[in-house]
Amino acid sequence: MNLTEEQIHSIRKVLIDEGIQNESLTDDVLDHICCVVELLLKRGKNFDEALNEAIADLAPNGLKELETQTRYLLNSKSIINMKKLMYLTGFLGAASLSTGMIFKLMYWPGANVMATGGLIMLLLIFVPLLALDLYKYEISKAMSNRYRFFLGVISALILGISAVFKILHLQGASVLLVIGGFIFVFGFLPFLFFSLYKRSVS
């Protein structure tokens, strides 16, 4: 049983509404789903049932994840290199910061250099790369999740910069600490606990 133009248009609309933006992928998925729907219609199922079953079979976690996986496969080499850089700088930054703090507690020379270098590496390289890596998962979620993510990253950066200013005895450390703390307490935390509440009652 061949699908009508109206049914094909309905399937394409579902793909677009689900958030698939890659035109080539949309055409490939549309072709696959149409074939499966036609087969299920021949077995006696109605159009809506056949469409839902075809989508669930192809992408049990949602069509948007299918696009994410496709993008990952197409760009896997660059993504792997970015993740290597991200985790390497995260490790080096955390190790340098931790060593610097130990040196500071023991009153050994070089403490400020190591602690500041570690913090700068974490703030200027690791956190932005981590934010980019996580953003592609958050962008497809609810608006509250996106706001929470954005406010969390901003508050972490500002608080980290205030710590660098404090270590280097630069002016403005207290102002940055207050701003970062304000964004964290009145911006990030309400969204965090709201999402935790919604998850607990759903």
Secondary structure as UniProt FT lines:
FT   HELIX           5..17
FT   TURN            18..19
FT   HELIX           23..42
FT   TURN            43..44
FT   HELIX           47..58
FT   TURN            60..61
FT   HELIX           63..74
FT   HELIX           76..105
FT   TURN            106..107
FT   TURN            109..110
FT   HELIX           111..121
FT   HELIX           122..126
FT   HELIX           127..138
FT   TURN            139..140
FT   HELIX           143..167
FT   TURN            168..169
FT   TURN            171..172
FT   HELIX           173..183
FT   HELIX           184..188
FT   HELIX           189..201
//
